[in-house]
Amino acid sequence: MKDAVKDSMLDLVKHEVTNMQPLLMQTERSQQFTQWSPNEDADLPKDELLVMTMREARKRLLSGTSEDAMIEELFDGRDEEYHLLKQIVFGRDSLT
């Protein structure tokens, strides 16, 4: 490309980057995920609730919550269920 074309393209990209105001379009579905919190009733399919709960478990472990406390809070102390679900959802034994 010639320098003039490159400069024009660069100017266009700079203009778009500085002037664009992208809007995040949230659907009802994405709002359900955003507003979801553990141990509350949610209008989501069970498989999605399971994945969201496992995601929350991973976040808590990464933030320093002990595994025992997390299992008690999210899985009502059902250790075996948690370990089985961890293997199924993440395909590995460790979430961290």
C-alpha distances in whole Angstrom, upper triangle without the diagonal:
4,6,8,6,6,10,11,10,12,15,15,16,18,20,21,22,24,26,26,30,30,33,35,37,40,42,46,45,43,45,48,46,45,49,50,53,55,58,58,58,55,54,52,53,54,52,49,52,52,49,49,52,50,47,50,51,48,47,51,51,48,49,53,55,57,57,61,60,57,59,62,60,58,60,63,64,63,62,62,60,58,57,57,54,52,52,51,49,47,48,49,52,50,48,47
4,5,5,6,9,10,11,12,14,16,17,18,20,21,23,24,26,27,30,31,35,37,39,42,44,48,47,45,47,50,48,47,51,53,55,57,61,60,61,57,57,54,55,57,54,52,54,55,51,51,54,53,50,52,54,51,50,53,54,50,51,55,57,60,60,63,63,60,62,65,63,60,63,66,67,66,65,65,63,60,60,60,57,55,55,55,52,50,51,52,55,53,51,50
4,5,5,6,9,10,10,12,14,15,16,18,20,21,22,24,25,29,30,34,36,38,41,44,47,47,44,47,49,48,46,50,52,54,56,60,59,60,57,56,54,55,57,54,52,54,55,51,50,54,52,49,51,53,50,49,52,52,49,50,53,56,58,58,62,61,59,61,64,61,59,62,65,66,65,64,64,63,60,59,60,57,55,55,55,52,50,51,52,55,52,50,49
4,5,5,6,9,10,10,12,14,15,16,18,20,21,22,24,28,29,32,35,37,40,43,47,47,44,46,49,47,46,50,51,54,56,60,59,60,56,56,54,55,57,55,52,54,55,52,51,54,53,50,52,54,51,49,53,53,50,51,54,57,59,60,63,62,59,62,64,62,60,62,66,67,66,65,66,64,61,61,61,58,56,56,56,53,51,52,53,56,54,52,50
4,5,5,6,8,10,11,12,14,15,17,18,20,21,22,26,26,30,32,34,38,40,44,44,41,43,46,45,44,47,49,51,54,57,57,57,54,53,51,52,54,52,49,51,52,49,48,51,50,47,49,51,49,47,51,51,48,49,52,55,58,58,61,60,57,59,62,60,58,60,63,64,64,63,63,61,58,58,58,55,53,54,53,50,48,50,51,54,52,49,48
4,5,5,6,9,10,11,12,14,15,16,18,20,21,24,25,29,31,33,36,39,42,42,39,42,45,43,42,45,47,49,51,55,54,55,52,51,49,50,52,50,47,49,50,46,46,49,48,44,46,49,46,44,48,48,45,46,49,52,54,54,58,57,54,57,59,57,55,57,61,61,61,60,60,58,55,55,55,53,51,51,50,47,45,47,48,51,49,46,45
4,5,5,6,9,10,10,12,14,15,16,18,20,23,25,28,31,33,36,39,43,43,40,42,45,43,42,45,47,49,52,55,55,55,52,52,50,51,53,51,48,50,51,47,47,50,49,45,47,49,46,45,48,49,45,46,49,52,55,55,59,58,55,57,60,57,55,58,61,62,62,61,61,60,56,56,57,54,52,52,52,49,47,49,50,52,50,47,46
4,5,5,6,9,10,10,12,14,15,16,18,21,23,26,29,31,35,37,41,41,38,40,43,42,41,44,46,48,51,55,54,54,51,50,49,50,52,50,47,49,50,47,46,49,49,45,47,49,47,45,48,49,46,47,50,52,55,56,59,58,55,57,60,57,55,58,61,62,62,61,61,59,56,57,57,54,52,53,52,49,47,49,50,53,50,48,47
4,5,5,6,9,10,11,12,14,15,16,20,20,24,26,28,32,34,38,38,35,37,40,39,38,41,43,45,48,52,51,51,48,47,45,47,49,46,43,46,47,43,43,46,45,42,44,46,43,42,45,46,43,44,47,49,52,52,56,55,52,54,57,54,52,54,58,59,59,58,58,56,53,53,53,50,48,49,48,45,43,45,46,49,47,45,43
4,5,5,6,9,10,11,12,14,15,19,20,24,26,28,31,34,38,38,35,37,40,38,37,40,42,44,47,50,50,50,47,47,45,46,48,46,43,45,46,43,42,45,44,40,42,44,42,40,43,44,41,41,45,47,50,50,54,53,50,52,55,52,50,53,56,57,57,56,57,55,52,52,52,49,47,48,47,44,42,44,45,48,45,43,42
4,6,5,6,9,10,11,12,14,17,19,23,25,28,31,34,38,38,35,37,40,39,37,40,42,45,47,51,50,51,48,47,46,47,49,47,44,46,47,44,43,46,45,42,43,46,43,41,45,46,42,43,46,49,52,52,55,54,51,54,56,53,52,54,57,59,59,58,59,56,53,54,54,51,49,50,49,46,45,47,48,50,48,45,44
4,5,5,6,9,10,11,12,15,17,20,23,25,29,31,35,35,33,34,38,36,35,38,40,43,46,49,48,48,45,44,43,45,47,45,42,44,45,42,41,44,44,40,42,44,42,40,43,45,42,42,46,48,51,51,54,53,50,52,55,52,50,53,56,57,57,56,57,55,52,52,53,49,48,48,48,44,43,45,46,49,47,44,43
4,5,5,6,9,10,10,14,15,18,21,23,26,29,33,33,30,32,35,33,32,35,37,40,42,46,45,46,42,42,40,42,44,42,39,41,42,39,38,41,40,37,38,41,38,37,40,41,38,38,42,44,47,47,51,49,46,49,51,49,47,49,52,54,54,53,53,51,48,49,49,46,44,45,44,41,39,41,43,45,43,40,39
4,6,5,6,8,10,13,15,19,21,24,27,30,34,34,31,32,36,34,32,35,38,40,43,46,45,46,43,43,41,43,45,43,40,42,43,40,38,41,41,37,38,41,39,37,40,41,38,38,41,44,47,47,51,49,46,49,51,49,47,50,53,54,54,53,54,52,49,50,50,47,45,46,46,42,41,43,44,46,44,41,39
4,6,5,6,8,12,14,17,20,23,26,29,33,33,31,32,35,34,32,35,38,40,43,46,45,46,43,42,41,43,45,44,40,42,44,40,39,42,42,38,39,42,40,38,41,43,39,39,43,45,48,49,52,51,48,50,52,49,48,51,53,55,55,55,56,53,50,51,51,48,46,48,47,43,42,45,46,48,45,42,41
4,6,5,5,9,11,14,17,19,23,26,29,30,27,29,32,31,29,32,35,37,40,43,42,43,39,39,38,40,42,40,37,39,40,37,36,39,39,35,37,40,37,35,39,40,37,37,41,43,46,46,50,48,45,47,50,47,45,48,51,52,52,52,53,50,47,48,48,45,43,45,44,40,39,42,43,45,43,40,39
4,6,6,9,10,14,16,19,22,25,29,29,26,27,31,29,27,30,33,35,38,41,40,41,38,38,36,38,40,39,35,37,38,35,34,37,37,33,34,37,35,32,36,37,34,34,38,40,43,43,47,45,42,45,47,44,42,45,48,49,50,49,50,48,45,46,46,43,41,42,42,38,37,39,40,43,40,37,36
4,6,8,11,15,17,20,23,27,30,31,27,28,32,31,28,31,34,36,39,42,41,42,39,39,38,40,42,41,37,39,40,37,35,38,38,35,35,38,36,34,37,38,35,35,39,41,44,45,48,46,43,46,48,45,43,47,49,51,51,51,52,50,47,48,48,45,43,45,44,41,39,42,43,45,42,39,38
4,6,10,13,16,19,22,25,28,29,27,27,31,30,28,31,33,36,39,42,41,41,38,38,37,40,42,41,37,39,41,38,36,39,39,35,36,39,38,35,38,40,37,37,40,42,46,46,49,47,44,47,49,46,44,47,50,51,52,52,53,50,47,49,49,46,44,46,45,41,40,43,44,46,44,41,39
4,6,9,13,15,18,22,25,26,23,24,28,27,25,28,30,33,36,39,38,38,35,35,34,36,38,37,34,35,37,34,32,36,36,32,33,37,35,33,36,38,35,35,38,40,43,44,47,45,42,44,46,43,41,44,47,49,49,49,50,47,45,46,46,43,41,43,42,38,37,40,41,44,41,38,37
4,6,10,12,16,19,22,23,20,21,25,24,22,24,27,30,33,36,35,35,32,32,31,34,36,35,31,33,35,32,30,33,34,30,31,34,33,30,33,36,33,33,36,38,41,42,44,42,39,42,43,40,38,42,44,46,47,47,48,45,42,44,44,41,39,41,40,36,36,39,40,42,40,36,36
4,7,9,13,16,19,20,17,18,22,21,19,22,25,27,31,34,32,32,29,29,28,30,33,31,28,30,32,29,27,30,31,27,28,32,30,28,31,33,31,31,35,36,39,39,42,40,37,39,41,38,36,39,42,44,44,44,45,42,39,41,41,37,36,38,37,33,33,36,37,39,37,34,33
4,6,9,12,16,17,14,15,19,18,16,19,22,25,28,31,29,29,26,26,25,28,30,29,26,27,30,27,25,28,29,26,27,30,29,27,30,32,30,30,34,35,38,38,41,39,35,38,39,36,34,37,39,42,42,42,43,40,38,39,40,36,35,37,36,32,32,35,37,39,37,33,33
4,6,10,13,14,11,12,15,15,13,16,18,21,25,28,26,26,23,22,21,24,26,26,22,23,26,23,21,25,26,23,23,27,26,24,27,29,28,28,31,32,35,35,37,35,32,34,36,32,30,33,36,38,38,39,40,37,34,36,36,32,31,34,32,28,28,32,33,35,33,30,30
4,6,10,11,9,10,14,14,13,15,18,21,24,27,25,25,21,20,20,22,25,24,21,22,25,23,21,25,26,23,24,28,27,25,28,31,29,29,33,33,36,36,38,36,33,35,36,33,30,33,36,38,38,39,39,36,34,36,36,32,32,34,32,28,29,32,34,36,34,31,32
4,7,8,6,6,10,10,10,12,14,18,21,24,21,21,17,16,16,19,22,21,18,19,22,20,18,21,23,21,21,25,25,23,26,29,28,27,31,31,34,33,35,33,30,31,33,30,27,30,32,35,35,36,36,33,31,33,33,29,29,31,29,26,27,30,32,34,32,29,30
4,5,5,6,9,10,10,12,14,18,21,23,21,19,16,14,14,16,19,19,16,18,21,19,18,21,23,21,22,25,26,24,27,30,29,29,32,32,35,34,36,34,30,31,33,30,27,29,32,34,34,35,36,32,31,33,32,28,29,31,29,25,27,30,32,34,33,29,31
4,6,5,6,9,10,10,12,16,19,20,18,16,13,11,11,14,17,18,15,16,19,19,17,20,22,20,21,24,25,24,26,29,29,29,32,31,34,33,34,32,29,30,31,28,25,27,29,32,32,34,34,31,29,32,31,27,28,30,28,25,27,30,32,34,33,29,31
4,5,5,7,9,10,11,14,17,19,17,15,11,9,9,11,14,14,11,13,16,15,13,17,19,17,18,22,22,22,24,27,27,27,30,29,31,30,32,30,27,27,29,26,23,24,27,30,29,31,31,27,26,29,28,24,25,27,24,21,23,26,28,30,29,26,28
4,5,5,6,9,10,13,16,19,17,16,13,12,11,13,16,16,12,13,16,15,13,16,18,16,16,20,20,19,22,24,24,24,27,27,29,29,30,29,25,26,28,25,22,24,27,29,29,30,31,28,26,28,28,24,24,26,24,21,22,25,27,29,28,24,26
4,5,5,6,8,12,15,17,15,14,11,11,11,14,17,17,14,14,17,16,14,16,19,17,17,20,21,20,22,25,24,24,27,27,29,29,30,28,25,26,27,24,22,24,26,29,29,31,32,28,26,29,29,25,25,28,26,23,24,28,29,31,29,26,27
4,5,5,6,10,12,14,12,11,8,7,8,11,13,14,11,11,14,14,11,14,17,15,15,19,20,19,20,23,24,24,26,25,28,27,28,26,23,24,25,21,19,21,23,26,26,28,29,25,24,26,26,22,23,26,24,21,22,26,28,29,28,24,26
4,6,5,9,11,14,12,12,9,10,8,11,13,13,9,9,12,11,8,11,14,12,12,15,16,15,17,20,20,20,23,22,25,24,26,24,20,21,23,20,17,19,22,24,24,25,26,23,21,24,24,20,20,23,21,18,19,23,24,25,24,21,22
4,6,8,12,15,13,14,11,12,12,15,16,16,13,12,15,14,10,13,15,13,12,16,17,15,17,20,20,19,22,22,25,24,26,24,21,22,23,20,18,21,23,26,26,27,28,25,23,26,26,22,22,25,24,20,21,25,26,27,25,22,23
4,7,10,12,10,11,9,11,11,15,16,17,14,12,15,15,11,13,16,14,13,17,18,16,17,21,21,20,23,22,25,24,26,23,20,22,22,19,17,20,22,25,25,27,28,25,23,26,27,23,23,26,25,22,23,27,28,28,27,23,24
4,7,9,8,9,7,9,9,12,13,14,11,9,12,12,8,10,13,12,10,14,16,14,15,19,19,19,21,20,22,21,23,20,17,18,19,16,13,16,18,21,22,23,25,21,20,23,23,19,20,23,22,19,20,24,25,25,24,21,22
4,7,6,9,8,12,12,14,14,15,13,10,12,12,9,9,12,11,9,12,14,13,13,16,17,17,19,17,19,19,19,17,14,15,16,12,10,14,15,18,19,21,23,20,18,21,22,19,19,22,22,19,20,24,24,24,23,19,21
4,6,8,9,13,12,14,13,14,12,9,10,11,8,7,10,10,8,10,13,12,12,15,17,16,18,15,17,16,16,14,11,12,12,9,7,10,12,14,15,17,19,16,14,18,19,16,16,20,19,17,19,22,22,22,21,18,20
4,7,9,13,13,14,13,15,14,10,11,13,11,9,12,14,11,12,16,15,14,17,20,19,20,17,18,17,17,15,12,12,12,9,7,9,10,13,14,17,19,16,15,19,19,17,18,21,21,19,21,24,24,24,23,20,22
4,6,10,11,14,13,15,14,10,13,15,12,11,15,15,13,15,18,18,17,20,22,21,23,20,22,21,21,18,16,16,15,12,11,13,13,17,18,20,22,19,18,22,22,19,21,24,23,21,23,26,27,27,26,23,25
4,7,9,11,11,14,13,10,13,15,13,12,16,17,15,17,20,20,20,23,25,24,26,23,25,24,23,21,19,19,18,15,13,15,15,19,19,22,23,20,20,23,23,20,22,25,23,21,24,27,28,28,28,25,27
4,6,9,10,12,10,8,12,13,11,12,15,16,15,17,20,19,20,23,24,24,26,24,26,24,25,23,20,20,20,17,15,16,18,21,21,23,24,21,20,23,23,20,21,24,22,20,22,26,27,28,27,24,27
4,7,9,12,10,9,13,14,13,14,17,18,17,20,22,22,23,26,27,27,29,27,29,27,28,26,23,23,23,21,18,19,21,24,24,26,26,23,22,25,24,21,23,25,23,21,23,26,28,29,29,26,29
4,6,8,6,6,10,11,10,12,15,15,15,18,20,20,21,24,25,26,28,26,27,26,26,25,22,22,22,20,17,18,20,23,22,24,24,20,20,23,22,18,20,22,20,17,20,23,25,26,26,23,26
4,6,5,6,9,10,11,12,14,15,17,18,20,21,23,25,26,27,29,27,28,26,27,26,22,22,23,21,17,18,20,23,21,23,23,19,19,21,20,16,19,20,17,15,19,21,24,25,25,23,26
4,5,5,6,9,10,10,12,14,15,16,18,20,21,23,24,26,27,25,26,23,24,23,20,19,20,18,15,14,17,19,18,19,19,15,15,18,16,13,16,17,15,13,17,19,21,22,23,21,24
4,5,5,6,9,10,11,12,14,15,17,19,20,21,23,24,26,24,25,22,23,23,20,19,21,19,15,15,18,20,18,19,18,15,15,17,15,11,13,15,12,10,14,16,18,20,20,19,22
4,5,5,6,8,10,10,12,14,15,16,18,20,21,22,25,23,24,22,23,23,19,19,21,19,15,16,19,21,19,20,20,17,16,18,17,13,14,16,14,11,14,17,19,20,20,18,21
4,5,5,6,9,10,10,12,14,15,16,18,20,21,23,21,22,20,21,20,16,16,17,15,12,12,15,18,17,18,18,15,14,17,16,12,14,16,14,12,15,18,19,20,20,17,20
4,5,5,6,9,10,10,12,14,15,17,18,20,21,19,20,17,19,18,15,14,16,14,11,11,14,16,14,15,15,11,10,13,12,8,10,13,11,9,12,14,16,17,17,15,18
4,5,5,6,9,10,11,12,14,15,17,18,20,19,20,17,19,19,15,15,17,16,12,13,17,18,17,17,17,14,12,14,13,9,10,12,10,7,9,13,14,16,15,13,16
4,5,5,6,9,10,10,12,14,15,16,19,17,19,17,19,18,14,14,17,14,11,13,16,18,17,18,18,15,13,16,16,12,12,15,14,10,12,16,17,18,17,14,16
4,5,5,6,9,10,11,12,14,15,17,15,16,14,15,14,11,11,13,11,7,9,12,14,14,14,15,12,10,13,13,10,10,14,13,10,12,15,16,16,15,13,15
4,5,5,6,9,10,11,12,14,16,14,15,12,14,14,10,10,13,12,9,10,14,14,13,13,14,11,9,10,11,8,7,10,10,8,9,12,13,13,12,9,12
4,5,5,6,9,10,11,12,15,14,15,14,16,16,12,13,16,14,11,13,16,17,17,16,17,15,12,14,15,11,10,13,13,9,9,13,14,14,13,9,11
4,5,5,6,9,10,10,13,11,13,12,14,13,9,11,13,11,8,11,14,15,16,16,18,15,12,14,16,13,12,15,16,13,13,16,16,16,14,11,12
4,5,5,6,9,10,11,9,10,9,11,10,7,8,11,9,7,9,13,13,13,12,14,13,9,11,13,11,9,13,14,12,12,15,14,13,11,8,10
4,5,5,6,9,10,10,11,10,13,13,9,11,14,13,11,13,16,16,16,15,16,15,11,12,14,12,9,13,14,11,10,13,12,12,9,6,7
4,6,5,6,9,9,11,11,14,13,10,13,15,13,12,15,17,18,19,18,20,18,15,16,18,15,13,16,17,14,13,17,16,15,13,9,9
4,5,5,6,5,8,9,11,10,7,10,12,11,10,13,15,15,17,16,18,17,14,15,18,16,14,17,19,16,15,19,17,16,13,10,10
4,5,5,5,6,6,10,10,7,10,13,12,12,14,16,15,16,15,17,17,13,14,17,15,13,16,18,16,14,17,15,13,10,8,7
4,5,7,9,10,14,13,11,14,16,15,15,17,20,19,20,18,20,20,16,16,19,18,15,17,19,17,15,18,16,15,11,8,6
4,6,9,11,14,12,11,14,16,15,15,18,20,19,21,20,22,22,18,19,22,20,17,20,22,20,18,21,19,18,15,12,10
4,6,9,12,10,10,13,15,14,15,17,19,18,20,18,21,21,18,18,22,20,18,21,23,21,19,22,20,18,14,12,10
4,6,8,7,6,10,11,11,12,14,15,14,17,15,19,19,15,16,20,19,16,20,22,20,19,22,19,17,14,12,12
4,5,5,6,9,10,11,12,13,14,13,15,13,16,17,14,14,18,18,16,18,21,20,19,21,18,16,13,12,12
4,6,5,6,9,10,10,11,12,10,12,10,13,13,10,11,14,14,12,15,18,17,16,18,16,13,11,10,11
4,5,5,6,9,10,10,10,8,10,8,12,13,11,12,15,15,14,17,19,19,19,20,18,15,14,14,15
4,5,5,6,9,10,10,8,11,11,14,15,12,14,17,17,16,19,21,20,20,22,20,18,16,15,16
4,5,5,6,8,9,9,11,10,13,13,10,12,15,14,13,16,18,17,17,19,18,16,14,12,13
4,6,5,5,7,5,7,6,10,9,7,9,12,12,11,15,16,16,16,18,17,14,14,13,15
4,6,6,5,4,7,8,12,12,10,13,15,15,15,18,20,19,20,22,21,18,17,16,18
4,6,6,7,10,11,14,13,11,15,17,15,16,19,20,19,20,22,22,19,18,16,18
4,6,8,9,10,13,11,9,12,14,12,13,16,17,15,17,19,19,17,17,15,17
4,5,5,8,10,8,7,10,12,10,12,15,15,15,16,19,18,17,17,15,18
4,6,9,11,10,10,13,15,14,15,18,19,19,20,22,22,20,20,18,21
4,6,9,9,9,11,13,14,14,17,18,19,20,21,20,18,18,17,20
4,6,5,6,9,10,11,12,15,16,16,18,19,18,16,17,17,20
4,5,5,6,9,10,11,13,14,15,16,17,16,13,14,14,17
4,5,5,6,9,10,11,12,14,15,16,15,12,14,15,18
4,6,5,6,8,10,11,12,14,15,14,13,14,15,18
4,5,5,6,9,10,10,12,13,12,10,11,11,14
4,5,5,6,9,10,10,11,10,7,9,10,13
4,5,5,6,9,10,10,10,9,11,12,16
4,5,5,6,8,9,10,10,11,11,15
4,6,5,6,7,7,7,8,7,11
4,6,6,5,5,6,8,9,13
4,6,5,8,9,12,12,15
4,6,8,10,11,10,14
4,5,8,8,8,11
4,7,9,10,13
4,6,8,10
4,7,9
4,6
4
